[in-house]
Amino acid sequence: MSLMELIIKVVRVKGLELITLILNSLIILLFFNLLYQNSELIYPLMLSGFIILVYFMIVTIKYRGFLEKLKESKVSPDYGLNNKDSGEEDVFNTIGYIHDYYLKKLHSLKQAISDRDNLFSQWIHNMKTSITVIDLASEKISLQPKDNRYLHDIKEENNMLKKNLEEALNVLRLQDFSRDYVTSSCSLRELVNHTINGKKRDFIYKGVFPKVDIDENTYVYTDKKWCGYMLEQILANAVKYSNSNIGNKIHIYEINSKDSTELIIKDEGIGIAKEELARVFEPFYTGGNGRKERRSTGIGLYMVRIIAKKLGHSVEIQSKVGAGTVVKITFYKNNTILNK
């Protein structure tokens, strides 16, 4: 910035102060001249002009330093922190706050994009595996047209493709969560029963039965669709890993307190090893139990954790090998939805 540009900028910024000083000097001289006739005017005018000029020079030098610090703050908001005066402190504190906020926001966005890329890379790999199996089964059918056992493999892999695609779509919907939820006061018992009815066939095939103990007057603040999705994933795991012994049950009940309502889902299944509990919410982590089950994708509990966080709930898992698993969803009464 040239000297003339700097002077013009200072005049624009400090113009009101300069005009005030000049008017103040002129008024004082006017009154002085009225009170004392034949008084000298040139010397007081020169003195006032000199003082105003010195003030203007000091202001220009300080403003130039301020502009330099402001320019540096675009790269490093901590520049000149020890040299700023009280008038500049609020400006640079605000710049530092905005800088830190956007750095955190940028890091969060980069991490979200990286996580999503990893998720979709794994889904593509899973779907390519299903496509390969379908291709092989199709070749077998063409060579042995009377052998229908390969049709079962094609159907199974097609179901896997559909499941992976649906999960991928759900992750995409989470990116714009604020447009895809409607929160309201919902009957917890109705939410649970609706999910159980949707999985009735799974319960029958596995030979386990749900035992629901939830008061019909218990209401929680949540989104029906997303909360139903969470319950569906948890119940699917409870059914999948339950023992097939006659009389086994999945217990679903509530615990109420002043600040929250806890929904407990307890199965009598094979349980989860202690060393695996810390990783059950990681994407695509299936653990020892999941590796025995071809249909396990390792994405269900990951989605449960993300959705619970966005809805302002919390989810915990306790388990012991051979003794079953307990999943606890906590619905807080002073709830806050995260629109991100």
C-alpha positions as CSV (number, residue, x, y, z in Angstrom):
1,M,0.0,0.0,0.0
2,S,1.4,3.4,-1.0
3,L,1.7,6.4,1.3
4,M,-1.1,8.3,-0.4
5,E,-3.4,5.3,-0.2
6,L,-2.6,4.9,3.5
7,I,-3.3,8.6,4.2
8,I,-6.6,8.4,2.4
9,K,-7.5,5.3,4.3
10,V,-6.6,6.9,7.7
11,V,-8.6,10.1,6.8
12,R,-11.6,7.9,6.0
13,V,-11.3,5.9,9.2
14,K,-10.3,8.8,11.6
15,G,-12.1,11.6,9.7
16,L,-14.6,12.2,12.4
17,E,-11.9,12.6,15.1
18,L,-9.8,14.9,12.9
19,I,-12.9,17.1,12.2
20,T,-13.7,17.2,15.9
21,L,-10.2,18.4,16.7
22,I,-10.2,21.1,14.1
23,L,-13.6,22.4,15.1
24,N,-12.6,22.3,18.8
25,S,-9.5,24.4,18.0
26,L,-11.4,26.9,15.9
27,I,-14.1,27.4,18.5
28,I,-11.5,28.0,21.2
29,L,-9.7,30.6,19.0
30,L,-13.0,32.2,18.2
31,F,-14.0,32.7,21.9
32,F,-10.4,33.8,22.8
33,N,-10.6,36.4,20.0
34,L,-14.0,37.7,21.2
35,L,-12.8,38.0,24.8
36,Y,-9.5,39.6,24.0
37,Q,-9.4,42.2,21.2
38,N,-6.3,42.6,19.1
39,S,-5.2,39.1,20.2
40,E,-2.7,37.2,18.1
41,L,-4.4,34.4,15.9
42,I,-1.5,33.2,13.7
43,Y,0.5,31.7,16.5
44,P,-2.4,29.7,18.1
45,L,-3.5,28.5,14.7
46,M,0.0,27.3,13.9
47,L,0.3,25.6,17.3
48,S,-3.1,23.9,16.9
49,G,-2.3,22.8,13.3
50,F,1.1,21.4,14.5
51,I,-0.6,19.4,17.3
52,I,-3.2,18.0,14.9
53,L,-0.6,17.1,12.3
54,V,1.5,15.3,14.9
55,Y,-1.6,13.4,16.1
56,F,-2.4,12.5,12.5
57,M,1.1,11.2,11.9
58,I,1.0,9.1,15.0
59,V,-2.4,7.7,14.1
60,T,-1.1,6.9,10.5
61,I,1.9,5.1,11.8
62,K,-0.2,3.1,14.3
63,Y,-2.8,2.3,11.7
64,R,-0.1,1.1,9.3
65,G,1.2,-1.3,12.0
66,F,-2.4,-2.4,12.6
67,L,-2.9,-3.2,8.9
68,E,0.4,-5.2,8.8
69,K,-0.7,-7.3,11.9
70,L,-4.1,-7.7,10.3
71,K,-2.5,-9.0,7.1
72,E,-0.4,-11.5,9.1
73,S,-3.3,-12.6,11.1
74,K,-4.8,-14.1,7.9
75,V,-2.1,-16.8,8.1
76,S,-1.4,-16.8,11.9
77,P,-3.9,-15.3,14.3
78,D,-1.3,-15.3,17.1
79,Y,0.8,-12.7,15.2
80,G,1.6,-9.6,17.3
81,L,-0.3,-10.8,20.4
82,N,2.3,-9.2,22.7
83,N,2.4,-5.9,20.8
84,K,-1.3,-5.1,20.4
85,D,-2.9,-2.3,22.3
86,S,-6.2,-2.4,24.1
87,G,-8.1,-1.1,21.0
88,E,-6.8,-3.9,18.9
89,E,-7.3,-6.7,21.5
90,D,-10.9,-7.4,20.7
91,V,-10.3,-7.5,17.0
92,F,-7.4,-10.0,17.2
93,N,-9.2,-12.1,19.8
94,T,-12.2,-12.3,17.5
95,I,-10.0,-13.2,14.5
96,G,-8.3,-15.9,16.6
97,Y,-11.6,-17.4,17.7
98,I,-12.9,-17.5,14.1
99,H,-9.6,-19.0,12.9
100,D,-9.7,-21.7,15.5
101,Y,-13.4,-22.4,14.9
102,Y,-12.9,-22.9,11.2
103,L,-9.8,-25.0,11.6
104,K,-11.7,-27.3,13.9
105,K,-14.7,-27.3,11.4
106,L,-12.3,-28.0,8.5
107,H,-10.7,-30.9,10.4
108,S,-14.1,-32.3,11.3
109,L,-15.2,-32.1,7.6
110,K,-12.0,-33.7,6.4
111,Q,-12.4,-36.5,8.9
112,A,-16.0,-37.0,7.9
113,I,-15.1,-37.2,4.2
114,S,-12.2,-39.6,5.0
115,D,-14.5,-41.9,7.1
116,R,-17.2,-41.8,4.4
117,D,-14.6,-42.7,1.7
118,N,-13.4,-45.6,3.8
119,L,-17.0,-46.8,4.3
120,F,-17.9,-46.7,0.7
121,S,-14.6,-48.4,-0.3
122,Q,-15.4,-51.3,2.0
123,W,-19.0,-51.4,0.7
124,I,-17.8,-51.5,-2.9
125,H,-15.4,-54.3,-2.0
126,N,-18.3,-56.2,-0.3
127,M,-20.6,-55.8,-3.3
128,K,-17.8,-56.8,-5.7
129,T,-17.5,-60.0,-3.7
130,S,-21.2,-60.7,-4.1
131,I,-21.1,-60.0,-7.8
132,T,-18.2,-62.4,-8.2
133,V,-20.2,-65.1,-6.3
134,I,-23.2,-64.5,-8.5
135,D,-21.1,-64.7,-11.7
136,L,-19.6,-68.0,-10.6
137,A,-23.1,-69.4,-9.6
138,S,-24.4,-68.3,-13.0
139,E,-21.6,-70.1,-14.8
140,K,-22.4,-73.2,-12.8
141,I,-26.1,-73.0,-13.8
142,S,-25.2,-72.6,-17.4
143,L,-23.0,-75.7,-17.2
144,Q,-25.5,-77.7,-15.1
145,P,-28.9,-76.3,-15.9
146,K,-30.7,-79.0,-13.9
147,D,-28.9,-78.2,-10.7
148,N,-30.9,-75.5,-8.8
149,R,-28.8,-75.3,-5.7
150,Y,-26.8,-72.4,-7.2
151,L,-30.0,-70.4,-7.4
152,H,-29.9,-70.2,-3.6
153,D,-26.4,-68.7,-3.7
154,I,-27.5,-66.1,-6.2
155,K,-30.5,-65.2,-4.1
156,E,-28.4,-65.0,-1.0
157,E,-25.8,-62.7,-2.6
158,N,-28.5,-60.6,-4.1
159,N,-29.9,-60.0,-0.6
160,M,-26.4,-59.1,0.5
161,L,-26.2,-56.5,-2.3
162,K,-29.5,-55.0,-1.4
163,K,-28.5,-54.8,2.3
164,N,-25.2,-53.1,1.5
165,L,-26.9,-50.7,-0.9
166,E,-29.5,-49.8,1.8
167,E,-26.8,-49.2,4.4
168,A,-24.9,-47.0,2.0
169,L,-28.0,-44.9,1.4
170,N,-28.5,-44.6,5.1
171,V,-25.0,-43.3,5.6
172,L,-25.6,-40.7,2.8
173,R,-28.8,-39.6,4.5
174,L,-26.8,-39.1,7.7
175,Q,-24.7,-36.5,5.9
176,D,-27.8,-34.3,5.7
177,F,-29.4,-35.4,8.9
178,S,-31.1,-32.1,9.8
179,R,-33.4,-32.5,6.8
180,D,-34.3,-36.1,7.5
181,Y,-35.7,-36.2,11.0
182,V,-38.9,-35.2,12.7
183,T,-38.7,-35.3,16.5
184,S,-41.7,-35.8,18.6
185,S,-42.9,-37.4,21.8
186,C,-43.2,-41.1,21.0
187,S,-44.6,-44.0,22.9
188,L,-41.6,-46.2,23.7
189,R,-43.7,-49.3,23.9
190,E,-45.2,-48.6,20.4
191,L,-41.7,-48.1,19.0
192,V,-40.5,-51.4,20.4
193,N,-43.6,-53.4,19.4
194,H,-43.5,-52.0,15.9
195,T,-39.9,-53.1,15.4
196,I,-40.6,-56.5,16.9
197,N,-43.6,-57.0,14.6
198,G,-41.3,-56.2,11.6
199,K,-38.9,-58.9,12.7
200,K,-41.5,-61.5,13.7
201,R,-40.3,-64.0,11.1
202,D,-36.7,-63.8,12.4
203,F,-37.8,-64.5,16.0
204,I,-39.8,-67.5,14.8
205,Y,-37.0,-69.0,12.7
206,K,-34.5,-68.6,15.5
207,G,-36.8,-70.0,18.1
208,V,-36.5,-67.0,20.5
209,F,-39.2,-64.8,21.8
210,P,-39.3,-61.2,22.9
211,K,-40.5,-60.3,26.4
212,V,-41.5,-56.7,26.6
213,D,-42.0,-54.9,29.9
214,I,-42.6,-51.3,29.1
215,D,-45.3,-49.1,30.5
216,E,-47.7,-47.8,27.9
217,N,-47.4,-44.3,29.4
218,T,-43.7,-44.1,28.9
219,Y,-42.9,-41.5,26.2
220,V,-39.5,-40.4,24.8
221,Y,-38.4,-37.5,22.6
222,T,-36.9,-38.9,19.4
223,D,-37.4,-39.5,15.7
224,K,-39.6,-42.5,15.0
225,K,-37.8,-43.6,11.8
226,W,-34.2,-43.3,13.0
227,C,-35.0,-44.7,16.4
228,G,-36.8,-47.6,14.8
229,Y,-33.7,-48.2,12.6
230,M,-31.6,-48.3,15.8
231,L,-33.9,-50.8,17.5
232,E,-34.0,-52.9,14.3
233,Q,-30.2,-53.2,14.2
234,I,-30.0,-54.1,17.9
235,L,-32.8,-56.6,17.8
236,A,-31.4,-58.2,14.6
237,N,-28.1,-58.8,16.5
238,A,-29.9,-60.1,19.6
239,V,-31.8,-62.6,17.4
240,K,-28.9,-63.5,15.3
241,Y,-26.6,-64.3,18.2
242,S,-29.1,-65.9,20.5
243,N,-28.9,-69.6,21.3
244,S,-31.6,-71.6,19.6
245,N,-32.7,-73.4,22.7
246,I,-36.4,-73.7,23.3
247,G,-37.6,-71.1,25.7
248,N,-34.8,-68.5,25.2
249,K,-36.0,-65.0,25.3
250,I,-34.9,-61.4,24.5
251,H,-35.9,-59.2,27.4
252,I,-36.8,-55.6,26.6
253,Y,-37.7,-53.3,29.5
254,E,-37.3,-49.7,30.8
255,I,-35.6,-48.0,33.7
256,N,-36.9,-44.5,34.5
257,S,-35.2,-41.8,36.4
258,K,-35.6,-38.1,37.0
259,D,-33.4,-37.1,34.0
260,S,-33.7,-40.1,31.6
261,T,-35.4,-43.2,30.4
262,E,-33.2,-46.2,29.7
263,L,-34.3,-48.9,27.3
264,I,-32.6,-52.2,28.0
265,I,-32.4,-55.0,25.4
266,K,-31.0,-58.2,27.0
267,D,-30.5,-61.5,25.1
268,E,-29.5,-64.9,26.3
269,G,-27.0,-65.5,23.4
270,I,-23.4,-66.4,22.9
271,G,-22.1,-63.0,24.2
272,I,-19.1,-61.0,23.1
273,A,-15.5,-61.5,24.2
274,K,-14.2,-58.8,26.6
275,E,-11.4,-57.8,24.4
276,E,-13.8,-57.1,21.5
277,L,-16.3,-54.9,23.4
278,A,-14.3,-51.7,22.9
279,R,-14.4,-52.2,19.1
280,V,-18.0,-53.2,18.5
281,F,-19.0,-49.7,17.3
282,E,-16.2,-49.5,14.8
283,P,-17.3,-49.6,11.1
284,F,-17.0,-53.1,9.5
285,Y,-15.8,-54.7,12.7
286,T,-17.5,-58.0,12.9
287,G,-15.5,-59.7,15.7
288,G,-15.2,-63.4,16.2
289,N,-19.0,-63.9,16.2
290,G,-19.5,-61.9,13.0
291,R,-16.8,-63.8,11.1
292,K,-18.8,-67.0,11.6
293,E,-21.9,-65.3,10.1
294,R,-21.7,-64.7,6.3
295,R,-24.4,-62.0,6.5
296,S,-22.6,-59.8,9.1
297,T,-21.4,-56.5,7.6
298,G,-20.1,-54.8,10.8
299,I,-22.0,-51.6,10.0
300,G,-25.1,-51.9,12.1
301,L,-23.8,-50.9,15.5
302,Y,-21.6,-48.2,13.9
303,M,-24.8,-46.7,12.5
304,V,-26.6,-47.1,15.9
305,R,-23.8,-45.1,17.7
306,I,-23.8,-42.3,15.0
307,I,-27.6,-42.0,15.0
308,A,-27.9,-42.1,18.8
309,K,-25.4,-39.3,19.0
310,K,-27.2,-37.2,16.5
311,L,-30.6,-37.8,18.2
312,G,-29.1,-36.8,21.6
313,H,-29.3,-40.3,23.0
314,S,-26.5,-42.6,24.2
315,V,-25.9,-46.3,23.7
316,E,-23.8,-48.8,25.7
317,I,-23.1,-52.5,25.5
318,Q,-22.2,-55.0,28.2
319,S,-21.6,-58.6,27.5
320,K,-20.1,-61.8,28.7
321,V,-19.2,-64.9,26.6
322,G,-21.9,-67.5,27.2
323,A,-24.1,-65.3,29.3
324,G,-25.6,-62.9,26.6
325,T,-25.4,-59.3,25.8
326,V,-27.1,-56.2,27.3
327,V,-27.6,-53.1,25.1
328,K,-28.8,-49.9,26.9
329,I,-30.2,-46.8,25.0
330,T,-30.6,-43.8,27.2
331,F,-33.2,-41.2,26.2
332,Y,-32.5,-37.9,28.0
333,K,-35.4,-35.8,29.1
334,N,-33.6,-32.5,28.4
335,N,-32.7,-33.6,24.9
336,T,-30.7,-31.7,22.3
337,I,-30.7,-32.8,18.6
338,L,-27.4,-32.5,16.8
339,N,-28.1,-31.1,13.3
340,K,-24.8,-32.2,11.7
